[in-house]
Amino acid sequence: MSRQDEAPRYNDVERTDREYTLGTWTRQRDFDPTQIVDTEGPRIVTADGDSVLDFSSQYVCTSLGYDAERVADAVAEQIREVPYVNPGWSTEPRATLSKKLAEITPGSLKKTFYSTSGTEANEVAFKIARAYTGKHKILSRYRSYHGATAASLSASGDPRRVAQGPEIQPEVPGMVKGPDPYAYGSTLDPDESLAYIDEMLTLEGDTVAGVLVEPLVGSNGVLTPPDDYLPRLQEIAHDHGALLICDEVMTGFGRTGEWFASTLYDAEPDIITMAKGLTGSYQPLAATTVTEEIGEYFEDNLLNQGHTFSGHPTACAAGVAAIETYEQENLVENAREMGEYLKAELESLADRHPSVGERRGVGLHQGIELTRSEDERVPFEERSDKMTGETTVLDEVGARALEEGVYFYTSVNTVVVTPPLTITEDHVDEAIEALDAALEISDAKMEA
Ligand SMILES: Cc1ncc(COP(=O)(O)O)c(C=O)c1O
């Protein structure tokens, strides 16, 4: 039952919001927003006065928590000085941010194109890869999400693409999909999945412009690849004349305990896309960063892409201040250290709860996959359940944790555990206690 069945529980704001706003990825009947009126550290505060520890960082994006004063000040100052000019002009925050991104991204990544969402960052990456290679296909993987618009959703294997029939948005041609390194739930082991991709590229006749992957898959189940997977994938892509495009929209900016997950896995992608943590989500900003060589190509070739808000000064000012905050507060190191602590705590939770099939992930990008049958690895939630609007066991686990005061995002049979990078061991303890209580629900629903 959703909250509108109990109408009096909505306050004026929530009621107005429901009446005049279209909610995302949902039948509007199920759009059930709770008003947030305040934030403190890694917590959000509801209009009812409930303080909720955010162990999801919303959509894995508020990596700085909610008190990053430096970012708030930078945005306010920039709005007063130069609130906006079109991308044909230069501003100090854009120049500084671009240089900074060249420094913290791996390999020879150098030049950045700005947009305002992870979706657009990927769409831009496709265009650049196609223009640069002269080929047109994009190879991605089934367990992936790359964005909501035509090409980025067509490149996604996510149930959100499957739910969207051709009457709403026909799929963009040239998007091919391969298997994932998902040892727990796939019939192929990660090595076989890599060999399969190699063969696909051959069979596609080397017509693929870019191989697009989330280095450590996020909303499709927090899938951790073997350590050597990404460099091997890079080699395979290059052998077939394709670029490696790493979608670091979720994994970028310290989440895995490195600035980028590509670095964690010793890969040097040709293109990295990013958003979310780039400003700690204090401003909508996304980026597509390409190697020096690709940048050079566009000296004499048209880069046929642009947006009114590309390189928006206020958003870039937030990006610069966010990176300074990650650096000065040692948040990347904290993600690594807290990640180790969180990992140990989740492993012990998995030992106590038979419905936890597997813990996965690195740094503060972790998750637990649930199962109704330990031996058979039977999921509680099929991928297709995500779009039905029906309440799943995973939803119930999430709701129970929320009652205990901790917010976790659940997706595709996985409880995603991705807190802000600012957390302490006490926060981990608090979250584990809530999860401990919530997992009693899934334990009780296991097959006898
Ligand atoms: C890996 C990945 N890529 C792309 C996107 C799309 O980003 P946005 O929602 O900012 O368009 C997301 C969003 O969750 C994501 O997780």
The ligand as an SDF file (V2000), in Angstrom:
LIG
                    3D

 16 16  0  0  0  0  0  0  0  0999 V2000
   26.5270    4.5680  -14.1590 C   0  0  0  0  0  0  0  0  0  0  0  0
   25.5210    5.6170  -14.5210 C   0  0  0  0  0  0  0  0  0  0  0  0
   25.5990    6.2220  -15.6970 N   0  0  0  0  0  0  0  0  0  0  0  0
   24.7330    7.1790  -16.0760 C   0  0  0  0  0  0  0  0  0  0  0  0
   23.7090    7.5670  -15.2390 C   0  0  0  0  0  0  0  0  0  0  0  0
   22.7580    8.6350  -15.6790 C   0  0  0  0  0  0  0  0  0  0  0  0
   23.0220    9.7950  -14.9620 O   0  0  0  0  0  0  0  0  0  0  0  0
   21.8810   10.9170  -14.7930 P   0  0  0  0  0  0  0  0  0  0  0  0
   20.8270   10.3490  -13.9520 O   0  0  0  0  0  0  0  0  0  0  0  0
   22.6320   12.0570  -14.1600 O   0  0  0  0  0  0  0  0  0  0  0  0
   21.4280   11.2710  -16.1570 O   0  0  0  0  0  0  0  0  0  0  0  0
   23.5880    6.9620  -13.9850 C   0  0  0  0  0  0  0  0  0  0  0  0
   22.5140    7.3630  -13.0720 C   0  0  0  0  0  0  0  0  0  0  0  0
   22.2510    6.7800  -12.0560 O   0  0  0  0  0  0  0  0  0  0  0  0
   24.5110    5.9540  -13.6170 C   0  0  0  0  0  0  0  0  0  0  0  0
   24.4360    5.3330  -12.4490 O   0  0  0  0  0  0  0  0  0  0  0  0
  1  2  1  0
  2  3  1  0
  2 15  2  0
  3  4  2  0
  4  5  1  0
  5  6  1  0
  5 12  2  0
  6  7  1  0
  7  8  1  0
  8  9  2  0
  8 10  1  0
  8 11  1  0
 12 13  1  0
 12 15  1  0
 13 14  2  0
 15 16  1  0
M  END
$$$$
